[in-house]
C-alpha cells in the first residue's frame, strides 16, 4: 500500500481535534452558503421578478467567500460531490471525507430550517410564493413549468439529468484542479470555484433551479414538503443526489486514468534513459577491441620518426601500381646515363 493510500484509508498519527475542526468549517461554511442561496432564490423572484444573473452572482460569491474563510482548514469543499471526488483521488482521507459530507448535509438542513423560520408568511404571502423558486425540481417541479405550459412542453427528467451532470462535472473538475495534494484550497480556489458555480447556475436554473449540490437540495426540500408546491421536492431529491455522484465519479475516473497514463509514460522515458546509459557503459567485445588496438598501433608506427618506408607502404596503392617498378627502373637508368 502506498503512502497516499495509507493516508487515504486513515493512516497513523491522525489529529482528531484538527479533523473535527475541519468538519466544523464545512458545516459553518455550508450553512452560510445555503442561507444566502435560499434567501436570494426565495426573495428576489417574489419581490423583484426572476433574475438568473442575480442568483448566479450571489451563488458564486457565497462559495467564493466561504472558500477564502475555510479553504485552508478543510479545503472549502462544501459539496458532497467535490468531497467524493477528492476522496477517490486521495486528496481527502476517507474518514475526513465522510465527516465533511455529514457536516455539509447538516449545514444544508440547518440553513433550510433557519430560512423557513425567518421568512414571514401569511394568507397572501404564502410559503408557496416564497419557496417555489428556492427548491430544486424538474418537469412539473421546474420553476419554468408555468411558462412552458402555454407552449405544451416541459423540462423533463433527461434534460435535468444532462444539465446537472455537466454543471457538477465542471465544478468538480475545477475543484480538483485548484485543491492541493492534501485537499486544501490554493490561492486560485476561491475565484475559480465562484466562477464555476456561477456558470453552473446560468444554464441549470431555468431547468432544475440550479441544485449543483445535493446538500443544497436536501436542506430546503425537507422544510418545504407541506408548502403547497406543485411537486413535493423530497420526491425528486433522488436526481439531485445521483447526478452529482455520477459527475464526481466520472471526473475522478478521468483524473485517475490520466495520472496512470502520465506515470506510465514517465516510467517509459526513464527506462529509455537507463538503456542509453547502460549501452554507453557496456564493454567492447574482445575481438573488436583487439582489432581497434592493432589499428592504433599501426597508426602510431607510421607516425614515428624514421619510418618513412612504413608510411609509404601504408599509403593507398594506386590503380596502376603494377607498372610502378618499371617506371622506377627506367628513371634510375636515365640518371646513371647522365
Secondary structure, DSSP 8 states (H G I E B T S, - for coil): --HHHHHHTT-SS--HHHHHHHHHHHHHHHHHHHHHHHHHHHHHHHHH---HHHHHHHHHHHHHHHHHHHHHHH-S--SHHHHHHHHHTTSS-HHHHHHHHHHHHHHHHHHHHHHHHHS---SSS-HHHHHTTTS---GGGSTTHHHHHTTT----HHHHHHHHHHHHHHHHHHHHHHB-TTS-B-TTHHHHHHHHHHHHHHHHHHHH----SHHHHHHHHTTSTTS--SS-GGGGHHHHHHHHHHHHHHHHHHHHHHHHHHHHHHHHHHHHHHHHHHHHHS---HHHHHHHHHHHHHHHHHHSTT-HHHHHHHS---TTGGGHHHHHHHHHHHHHH-
